[in-house]
Amino acid sequence: MLKKTIKQAAQILSNADALLITAGAGMGVDSGLPDFRGNKGFWKAYPPIAKLGISFSQMANPSWFHRKPKLAWAFYGHRLNLYRDATPHSGFLQLLEIAKRKKGGYFVFTSNVDGHFQKAGFDKDNIIECHGSIHYLQCSTPCRDDIWDAHQIDVDMQAFEALAPHCQACGAIARPNILMFGDGTWLHSRNEKQTEKYHHWLQKLQENDLAIVEIGAGQAVPTVRIESEIIAEKYKGTLIRINPRESQVPEDGQLSIPLGAAEAVNRVFELLN
């Protein structure tokens, strides 16, 4: 049955005029990135936080930048360094090759903040990062609507405390331009520009046959899954859901592939070449 489904997925991708890739945290696992959604994996990646008994959702909260900024930047600084050092797995490059063939173009909708689609060569103008990016910073206050590039910043880690970067305008602690839990201070102007480009691309899809490849998007934070299903219904696209544990699809005609990202994409890609 799985072999048949993969063959169907390859056929859908071959026939599609346009491609929407939607991706959650599971997309990065095969690149060696931890899936932070479960506390077990989260605490394994951050043993000092395990000792404090803090969960991922508790740690990913902007209040830490005011209460304990060194701890906050130990967490986010480690993630920043991890994402910078990791190499996107082969599935990224295979998807990009498929995407470039489409006359109707492609777009990426992702909740990941790691910047790996850009790193793999996807056009930055064809990506929407719905939860922001760790590679950009903002003031934690915020004192103004400024978002700046973090590529020139090195976070100095010392015994799971970090020397934090500061706002270039007012001198307050800076924070990543990421939408966190309970976050009322996230600056979303960068995301709004991405959203505008995304909607402009969608508006041109009326006469195109759309394929939607969703990878590694779980139900715990269902933003990506909901987006995939909405777009599939609105634009009569075919959803291909890739997820080793939560691959169930809501409608007949949509495809469920219960595999990890790299293996699934590789197996589909082989049938396209």
LOVO-556163 format. One record per residue: x, y, z of N, C-alpha, C in turn; residue in three letters. Coordinates in steps of 0.02 Angstrom, whole numbers, plus 50000, padded with zeros to 5 digits. Example, Ala and Ser with C-alpha at 12.3 -4.5 7.8 and 13.67 -1.06 7.14 Angstrom:
2
ATOM    n.u    n.v    n.w   ca.u   ca.v   ca.w    c.u    c.v    c.w  resn
ATOM  50660  49716  50390  50615  49775  50390  50660  49835  50390   Ala
ATOM  50642  49888  50354  50684  49947  50357  50645  50002  50394   Ser
END
This chain:
273
ATOM    n.u    n.v    n.w   ca.u   ca.v   ca.w    c.u    c.v    c.w  resn
ATOM  50041  49940  50000  50000  50000  50000  50043  50063  50000   Met
ATOM  50096  50064  50041  50140  50122  50044  50175  50134  49977   Leu
ATOM  50196  50079  49946  50230  50084  49881  50182  50115  49830   Lys
ATOM  50119  50095  49832  50069  50122  49786  50057  50196  49799   Lys
ATOM  50054  50215  49863  50043  50285  49881  50101  50329  49857   Thr
ATOM  50162  50305  49865  50220  50343  49843  50219  50352  49767   Ile
ATOM  50197  50300  49732  50191  50305  49659  50138  50357  49640   Lys
ATOM  50083  50357  49677  50030  50407  49665  50056  50477  49678   Gln
ATOM  50094  50485  49732  50123  50551  49748  50168  50576  49693   Ala
ATOM  50210  50531  49666  50255  50549  49612  50215  50571  49550   Ala
ATOM  50159  50537  49536  50118  50554  49479  50085  50622  49487   Gln
ATOM  50061  50635  49548  50030  50700  49563  50081  50756  49555   Ile
ATOM  50140  50745  49581  50192  50797  49576  50215  50806  49504   Leu
ATOM  50216  50753  49466  50236  50758  49396  50185  50799  49356   Ser
ATOM  50121  50790  49371  50068  50823  49333  50053  50894  49356   Asn
ATOM  50072  50911  49417  50054  50976  49446  50088  51034  49409   Ala
ATOM  50052  51089  49403  50079  51150  49373  50114  51193  49425   Asp
ATOM  50093  51186  49488  50121  51227  49542  50129  51185  49605   Ala
ATOM  50175  51206  49648  50190  51167  49708  50192  51212  49770   Leu
ATOM  50153  51192  49820  50157  51224  49886  50187  51173  49934   Leu
ATOM  50242  51192  49966  50274  51150  50016  50258  51179  50084   Ile
ATOM  50227  51140  50128  50212  51162  50196  50252  51118  50243   Thr
ATOM  50284  51149  50292  50331  51110  50333  50330  51131  50406   Ala
ATOM  50333  51080  50449  50339  51090  50521  50405  51064  50547   Gly
ATOM  50410  51056  50613  50473  51038  50645  50503  50973  50620   Ala
ATOM  50459  50926  50600  50483  50861  50576  50525  50865  50513   Gly
ATOM  50521  50920  50477  50561  50929  50417  50635  50931  50433   Met
ATOM  50653  50956  50492  50724  50965  50508  50755  50907  50545   Gly
ATOM  50716  50858  50565  50743  50802  50605  50798  50765  50568   Val
ATOM  50789  50754  50503  50839  50718  50464  50901  50760  50449   Asp
ATOM  50899  50824  50467  50958  50867  50463  50996  50867  50529   Ser
ATOM  50972  50826  50577  51004  50822  50642  50978  50872  50692   Gly
ATOM  50921  50904  50677  50892  50953  50723  50843  50919  50770   Leu
ATOM  50843  50937  50833  50795  50907  50881  50724  50932  50868   Pro
ATOM  50677  50887  50882  50606  50906  50880  50587  50930  50950   Asp
ATOM  50581  50995  50958  50573  51024  51025  50504  51015  51055   Phe
ATOM  50456  50989  51016  50388  50987  51041  50378  50940  51101   Arg
ATOM  50416  50886  51104  50410  50841  51161  50463  50857  51213   Gly
ATOM  50444  50857  51276  50492  50875  51328  50551  50827  51332   Asn
ATOM  50539  50763  51314  50594  50715  51317  50651  50735  51272   Lys
ATOM  50635  50751  51209  50686  50773  51162  50714  50841  51180   Gly
ATOM  50670  50884  51204  50690  50952  51223  50740  50950  51280   Phe
ATOM  50724  50911  51333  50768  50908  51391  50834  50873  51374   Trp
ATOM  50832  50826  51327  50894  50792  51306  50940  50843  51273   Lys
ATOM  50911  50889  51235  50951  50941  51202  50975  50994  51251   Ala
ATOM  50937  51004  51306  50953  51056  51355  50951  51028  51426   Tyr
ATOM  51000  50987  51446  51000  50957  51513  50993  51006  51570   Pro
ATOM  51025  51066  51568  51016  51113  51624  50944  51134  51634   Pro
ATOM  50905  51139  51579  50835  51158  51586  50795  51099  51613   Ile
ATOM  50816  51038  51597  50782  50979  51625  50787  50979  51701   Ala
ATOM  50844  51001  51726  50853  51004  51799  50806  51057  51831   Lys
ATOM  50790  51108  51791  50745  51160  51816  50672  51139  51809   Leu
ATOM  50659  51086  51770  50591  51063  51760  50549  51109  51716   Gly
ATOM  50581  51145  51671  50546  51191  51627  50531  51157  51561   Ile
ATOM  50469  51162  51538  50450  51131  51475  50467  51177  51416   Ser
ATOM  50461  51149  51356  50475  51190  51296  50429  51250  51293   Phe
ATOM  50364  51239  51304  50316  51294  51298  50328  51347  51352   Ser
ATOM  50353  51326  51410  50369  51375  51462  50432  51414  51445   Gln
ATOM  50482  51379  51415  50545  51411  51399  50538  51458  51339   Met
ATOM  50496  51438  51291  50487  51479  51231  50436  51534  51244   Ala
ATOM  50453  51577  51290  50408  51631  51312  50450  51695  51318   Asn
ATOM  50425  51750  51291  50465  51812  51291  50480  51840  51360   Pro
ATOM  50443  51819  51412  50454  51846  51479  50524  51831  51505   Ser
ATOM  50556  51776  51481  50623  51759  51504  50675  51812  51486   Trp
ATOM  50663  51849  51433  50711  51900  51412  50712  51959  51461   Phe
ATOM  50661  51964  51502  50658  52015  51555  50677  51986  51622   His
ATOM  50654  51924  51636  50666  51892  51701  50737  51865  51707   Arg
ATOM  50758  51826  51657  50825  51795  51658  50853  51795  51586   Lys
ATOM  50876  51853  51564  50898  51858  51494  50956  51812  51476   Pro
ATOM  51000  51797  51524  51056  51752  51509  51031  51681  51496   Lys
ATOM  50981  51660  51534  50952  51594  51523  50914  51592  51456   Leu
ATOM  50877  51646  51442  50840  51650  51379  50887  51644  51319   Ala
ATOM  50943  51680  51323  50989  51678  51267  51032  51615  51266   Trp
ATOM  51037  51581  51323  51070  51516  51321  51029  51468  51279   Ala
ATOM  50963  51471  51289  50917  51429  51250  50917  51448  51177   Phe
ATOM  50904  51512  51163  50899  51533  51093  50968  51539  51059   Tyr
ATOM  51018  51554  51097  51086  51557  51069  51110  51488  51047   Gly
ATOM  51094  51438  51088  51111  51369  51069  51074  51348  51005   His
ATOM  51010  51366  51002  50971  51350  50942  50999  51386  50880   Arg
ATOM  51016  51449  50889  51044  51487  50833  51108  51454  50807   Leu
ATOM  51152  51436  50852  51215  51403  50831  51202  51336  50799   Asn
ATOM  51153  51299  50826  51136  51233  50800  51110  51239  50728   Leu
ATOM  51066  51287  50716  51037  51296  50649  51089  51321  50600   Tyr
ATOM  51135  51362  50624  51188  51387  50580  51234  51331  50557   Arg
ATOM  51249  51285  50604  51297  51232  50590  51268  51173  50550   Asp
ATOM  51203  51161  50556  51172  51103  50524  51165  51114  50449   Ala
ATOM  51168  51059  50412  51160  51059  50339  51092  51030  50321   Thr
ATOM  51052  51065  50281  50987  51038  50261  50995  50970  50227   Pro
ATOM  50952  50923  50243  50958  50855  50216  50940  50854  50141   His
ATOM  50952  50797  50109  50944  50791  50037  50873  50806  50013   Ser
ATOM  50823  50794  50056  50754  50806  50037  50741  50879  50018   Gly
ATOM  50776  50925  50049  50769  50996  50032  50788  51007  49958   Phe
ATOM  50846  50981  49940  50871  50992  49872  50828  50957  49820   Leu
ATOM  50802  50899  49837  50758  50863  49791  50692  50900  49781   Gln
ATOM  50665  50926  49835  50604  50966  49830  50615  51029  49788   Leu
ATOM  50673  51060  49797  50689  51120  49759  50693  51104  49685   Leu
ATOM  50723  51048  49668  50728  51029  49598  50658  51018  49567   Glu
ATOM  50614  50986  49605  50545  50976  49582  50510  51043  49575   Ile
ATOM  50519  51086  49625  50485  51151  49625  50505  51194  49566   Ala
ATOM  50569  51192  49547  50593  51234  49493  50564  51215  49425   Lys
ATOM  50537  51155  49420  50509  51131  49356  50438  51158  49344   Arg
ATOM  50406  51186  49395  50336  51203  49390  50324  51270  49356   Lys
ATOM  50283  51269  49304  50270  51331  49267  50231  51381  49309   Lys
ATOM  50193  51356  49357  50156  51400  49402  50196  51420  49464   Gly
ATOM  50258  51398  49467  50302  51416  49522  50289  51376  49586   Gly
ATOM  50320  51399  49639  50314  51366  49704  50314  51416  49760   Tyr
ATOM  50292  51393  49817  50297  51432  49878  50308  51384  49936   Phe
ATOM  50341  51409  49988  50352  51371  50050  50316  51406  50107   Val
ATOM  50276  51369  50143  50243  51395  50204  50270  51352  50262   Phe
ATOM  50307  51383  50307  50338  51344  50360  50332  51377  50429   Thr
ATOM  50324  51335  50480  50326  51360  50548  50396  51356  50577   Ser
ATOM  50442  51328  50539  50511  51322  50563  50547  51389  50562   Asn
ATOM  50587  51401  50612  50622  51465  50618  50697  51458  50601   Val
ATOM  50716  51400  50574  50787  51385  50565  50818  51413  50502   Asp
ATOM  50778  51437  50454  50806  51465  50393  50834  51414  50345   Gly
ATOM  50817  51351  50353  50848  51299  50312  50823  51296  50240   His
ATOM  50763  51320  50227  50741  51322  50158  50783  51372  50119   Phe
ATOM  50797  51430  50149  50841  51479  50117  50911  51450  50110   Gln
ATOM  50934  51416  50161  51001  51387  50160  51008  51335  50105   Lys
ATOM  50954  51300  50090  50954  51247  50039  50948  51276  49968   Ala
ATOM  50935  51340  49962  50933  51372  49897  50865  51395  49873   Gly
ATOM  50813  51386  49914  50746  51411  49896  50748  51487  49896   Phe
ATOM  50712  51517  49849  50709  51590  49843  50676  51620  49905   Asp
ATOM  50709  51666  49938  50681  51697  49999  50615  51732  49986   Lys
ATOM  50603  51752  49924  50541  51786  49907  50483  51737  49898   Asp
ATOM  50498  51672  49901  50448  51620  49894  50438  51581  49959   Asn
ATOM  50453  51612  50015  50449  51579  50080  50410  51623  50128   Ile
ATOM  50364  51593  50164  50331  51627  50220  50347  51588  50283   Ile
ATOM  50377  51622  50332  50393  51593  50397  50342  51618  50447   Glu
ATOM  50290  51578  50458  50232  51602  50496  50247  51615  50569   Cys
ATOM  50302  51586  50595  50322  51599  50664  50386  51640  50668   His
ATOM  50406  51671  50613  50466  51712  50614  50529  51673  50601   Gly
ATOM  50586  51704  50615  50651  51673  50602  50700  51691  50658   Ser
ATOM  50740  51641  50677  50791  51652  50728  50849  51693  50701   Ile
ATOM  50853  51700  50636  50907  51737  50604  50894  51812  50600   His
ATOM  50840  51834  50633  50825  51905  50637  50809  51923  50710   Tyr
ATOM  50825  51984  50729  50817  52006  50798  50770  52066  50802   Leu
ATOM  50746  52079  50862  50705  52138  50877  50718  52157  50949   Gln
ATOM  50697  52216  50967  50701  52238  51037  50651  52198  51078   Cys
ATOM  50669  52179  51139  50624  52141  51182  50569  52184  51212   Ser
ATOM  50577  52251  51209  50528  52295  51240  50460  52296  51204   Thr
ATOM  50454  52305  51138  50503  52333  51092  50497  52410  51091   Pro
ATOM  50553  52442  51079  50554  52515  51080  50530  52544  51014   Cys
ATOM  50536  52506  50961  50515  52528  50894  50504  52467  50849   Arg
ATOM  50478  52479  50790  50461  52424  50744  50521  52406  50700   Asp
ATOM  50578  52394  50731  50639  52378  50694  50654  52303  50700   Asp
ATOM  50670  52272  50643  50693  52202  50641  50759  52202  50603   Ile
ATOM  50811  52171  50632  50875  52173  50600  50906  52103  50596   Trp
ATOM  50953  52097  50549  50985  52034  50533  51030  52012  50590   Asp
ATOM  51027  51948  50607  51068  51921  50662  51131  51886  50639   Ala
ATOM  51144  51887  50574  51200  51848  50548  51268  51872  50573   His
ATOM  51273  51935  50593  51337  51960  50617  51346  51951  50692   Gln
ATOM  51297  51920  50725  51298  51913  50797  51322  51844  50818   Ile
ATOM  51370  51842  50863  51392  51780  50893  51370  51780  50966   Asp
ATOM  51332  51729  50985  51309  51724  51054  51362  51688  51095   Val
ATOM  51390  51722  51143  51443  51694  51185  51412  51651  51240   Asp
ATOM  51422  51585  51236  51392  51538  51283  51442  51523  51339   Met
ATOM  51419  51529  51401  51462  51514  51459  51421  51477  51511   Gln
ATOM  51434  51411  51518  51401  51370  51569  51325  51377  51567   Ala
ATOM  51299  51372  51507  51228  51379  51494  51199  51445  51518   Phe
ATOM  51241  51495  51515  51218  51564  51518  51250  51598  51458   Glu
ATOM  51218  51648  51433  51244  51681  51372  51247  51756  51381   Ala
ATOM  51299  51785  51351  51303  51857  51348  51256  51880  51292   Leu
ATOM  51202  51914  51310  51148  51928  51263  51163  51988  51219   Ala
ATOM  51139  51987  51157  51143  52047  51114  51092  52099  51138   Pro
ATOM  51104  52160  51119  51060  52215  51141  51029  52251  51081   His
ATOM  50974  52285  51095  50940  52325  51044  50987  52380  51020   Cys
ATOM  50991  52387  50954  51037  52436  50926  51010  52508  50933   Gln
ATOM  50948  52516  50955  50919  52582  50963  50920  52606  51035   Ala
ATOM  50893  52564  51082  50885  52587  51151  50931  52552  51201   Cys
ATOM  50964  52498  51179  51011  52464  51224  50979  52409  51267   Gly
ATOM  50913  52400  51262  50880  52346  51299  50901  52278  51269   Ala
ATOM  50886  52224  51305  50901  52157  51280  50864  52146  51214   Ile
ATOM  50899  52118  51165  50868  52099  51102  50842  52028  51108   Ala
ATOM  50796  52009  51065  50768  51942  51064  50760  51920  50991   Arg
ATOM  50755  51856  50978  50742  51834  50910  50673  51857  50886   Pro
ATOM  50668  51871  50823  50604  51891  50794  50562  51828  50779   Asn
ATOM  50544  51793  50834  50507  51730  50832  50443  51739  50871   Ile
ATOM  50388  51713  50845  50325  51712  50882  50329  51658  50935   Leu
ATOM  50329  51678  50998  50335  51631  51054  50266  51620  51086   Met
ATOM  50264  51576  51135  50202  51564  51172  50186  51625  51215   Phe
ATOM  50123  51645  51217  50103  51702  51257  50138  51766  51237   Gly
ATOM  50149  51774  51172  50191  51828  51147  50149  51887  51122   Asp
ATOM  50152  51942  51159  50117  52002  51138  50163  52056  51111   Gly
ATOM  50228  52040  51105  50276  52091  51083  50313  52071  51019   Thr
ATOM  50291  52016  50987  50322  51995  50923  50308  52047  50870   Trp
ATOM  50359  52070  50836  50351  52117  50781  50341  52077  50717   Leu
ATOM  50284  52088  50683  50267  52045  50626  50270  52080  50559   His
ATOM  50305  52136  50554  50309  52172  50490  50345  52130  50437   Ser
ATOM  50396  52093  50456  50431  52050  50408  50385  51995  50384   Arg
ATOM  50348  51966  50430  50301  51913  50413  50245  51940  50368   Asn
ATOM  50223  52002  50379  50170  52031  50338  50192  52039  50266   Glu
ATOM  50255  52056  50255  50280  52063  50186  50282  51994  50152   Lys
ATOM  50303  51943  50190  50303  51875  50162  50232  51853  50146   Gln
ATOM  50185  51868  50190  50115  51849  50181  50086  51881  50118   Thr
ATOM  50103  51944  50107  50079  51979  50048  50102  51944  49983   Glu
ATOM  50165  51924  49981  50192  51889  49923  50158  51820  49914   Lys
ATOM  50147  51787  49970  50114  51721  49970  50044  51727  49941   Tyr
ATOM  50005  51775  49964  49937  51783  49940  49935  51804  49867   His
ATOM  49984  51843  49846  49989  51863  49776  50001  51801  49732   His
ATOM  50043  51756  49755  50057  51693  49718  49994  51650  49716   Trp
ATOM  49959  51644  49772  49899  51603  49775  49845  51629  49727   Leu
ATOM  49840  51694  49721  49789  51724  49678  49799  51706  49604   Gln
ATOM  49860  51688  49586  49875  51671  49517  49864  51596  49502   Lys
ATOM  49841  51558  49552  49836  51486  49544  49770  51462  49515   Leu
ATOM  49725  51506  49499  49657  51486  49480  49656  51434  49425   Gln
ATOM  49700  51440  49376  49699  51393  49320  49755  51342  49324   Glu
ATOM  49788  51337  49379  49843  51290  49387  49824  51230  49428   Asn
ATOM  49853  51173  49413  49843  51112  49451  49895  51113  49509   Asp
ATOM  49870  51118  49570  49914  51128  49628  49925  51064  49667   Leu
ATOM  49988  51050  49683  50006  50996  49729  50031  51028  49793   Ala
ATOM  50010  51000  49850  50032  51024  49915  50069  50968  49950   Ile
ATOM  50132  50978  49964  50172  50929  50000  50184  50955  50070   Val
ATOM  50152  50923  50118  50160  50942  50189  50207  50892  50222   Glu
ATOM  50256  50918  50258  50306  50875  50289  50318  50893  50362   Ile
ATOM  50312  50842  50405  50332  50850  50475  50292  50899  50515   Gly
ATOM  50228  50907  50498  50185  50954  50535  50139  50915  50581   Ala
ATOM  50148  50922  50646  50109  50885  50695  50046  50921  50716   Gly
ATOM  50009  50888  50760  49945  50915  50783  49952  50957  50847   Gln
ATOM  50010  50955  50880  50018  50992  50942  50010  51067  50931   Ala
ATOM  50043  51092  50879  50034  51161  50856  50015  51155  50783   Val
ATOM  49949  51154  50768  49926  51133  50702  49925  51186  50647   Pro
ATOM  49961  51240  50656  49960  51295  50608  49971  51272  50536   Thr
ATOM  50023  51232  50527  50041  51210  50459  49989  51162  50431   Val
ATOM  49966  51115  50471  49915  51067  50448  49851  51103  50427   Arg
ATOM  49831  51152  50466  49770  51189  50450  49779  51227  50384   Ile
ATOM  49837  51258  50375  49851  51295  50313  49848  51248  50253   Glu
ATOM  49878  51189  50258  49878  51141  50203  49807  51122  50183   Ser
ATOM  49766  51109  50233  49698  51087  50220  49655  51143  50191   Glu
ATOM  49664  51204  50216  49627  51261  50190  49643  51273  50117   Ile
ATOM  49708  51273  50100  49729  51286  50032  49708  51229  49985   Ile
ATOM  49712  51168  50009  49690  51111  49969  49616  51117  49950   Ala
ATOM  49575  51138  49998  49504  51145  49985  49489  51205  49941   Glu
ATOM  49520  51261  49956  49505  51323  49920  49527  51321  49847   Lys
ATOM  49586  51291  49835  49614  51291  49768  49611  51223  49735   Tyr
ATOM  49572  51177  49765  49562  51110  49738  49629  51076  49724   Lys
ATOM  49675  51085  49771  49741  51053  49765  49741  50984  49797   Gly
ATOM  49789  50944  49781  49797  50878  49810  49849  50881  49866   Thr
ATOM  49829  50861  49926  49873  50862  49984  49909  50795  49990   Leu
ATOM  49975  50799  49996  50017  50741  50011  50048  50753  50079   Ile
ATOM  50024  50717  50129  50046  50728  50199  50099  50677  50219   Arg
ATOM  50159  50701  50234  50215  50658  50253  50229  50668  50327   Ile
ATOM  50221  50615  50366  50230  50619  50439  50235  50548  50466   Asn
ATOM  50288  50532  50502  50295  50462  50525  50243  50441  50577   Pro
ATOM  50212  50489  50612  50165  50470  50666  50095  50498  50656   Arg
ATOM  50089  50554  50621  50024  50588  50615  50010  50604  50541   Glu
ATOM  50006  50552  50501  50000  50562  50429  49928  50559  50404   Ser
ATOM  49880  50548  50449  49810  50542  50427  49786  50605  50392   Gln
ATOM  49745  50595  50340  49720  50651  50300  49644  50656  50308   Val
ATOM  49615  50715  50300  49544  50725  50314  49496  50703  50258   Pro
ATOM  49522  50695  50196  49477  50682  50141  49503  50627  50095   Glu
ATOM  49458  50594  50060  49477  50547  50008  49512  50585  49952   Asp
ATOM  49559  50551  49920  49596  50583  49866  49660  50616  49889   Gly
ATOM  49666  50628  49955  49728  50654  49983  49771  50596  50005   Gln
ATOM  49837  50606  50004  49883  50550  50015  49918  50555  50082   Leu
ATOM  49924  50497  50115  49957  50492  50180  50019  50449  50173   Ser
ATOM  50078  50478  50189  50141  50441  50185  50173  50440  50254   Ile
ATOM  50170  50384  50290  50195  50380  50359  50271  50367  50362   Pro
ATOM  50309  50415  50336  50382  50410  50336  50412  50476  50359   Leu
ATOM  50477  50474  50375  50513  50535  50389  50524  50576  50326   Gly
ATOM  50544  50638  50334  50550  50685  50278  50597  50662  50224   Ala
ATOM  50659  50648  50242  50710  50631  50191  50693  50567  50154   Ala
ATOM  50672  50516  50189  50656  50452  50157  50597  50460  50109   Glu
ATOM  50544  50494  50132  50485  50502  50090  50500  50541  50026   Ala
ATOM  50533  50597  50034  50549  50638  49976  50595  50601  49928   Val
ATOM  50644  50566  49955  50691  50528  49915  50656  50475  49873   Asn
ATOM  50610  50439  49904  50574  50385  49869  50528  50413  49814   Arg
ATOM  50497  50469  49827  50455  50500  49776  50499  50528  49720   Val
ATOM  50553  50559  49738  50599  50591  49690  50628  50539  49641   Phe
ATOM  50644  50481  49667  50673  50428  49625  50625  50409  49568   Glu
ATOM  50560  50412  49581  50511  50393  49530  50500  50449  49479   Leu
ATOM  50525  50508  49495  50516  50565  49450  50576  50573  49402   Leu
ATOM  50628  50534  49412  50689  50543  49373  50711  50477  49341   Asn
END
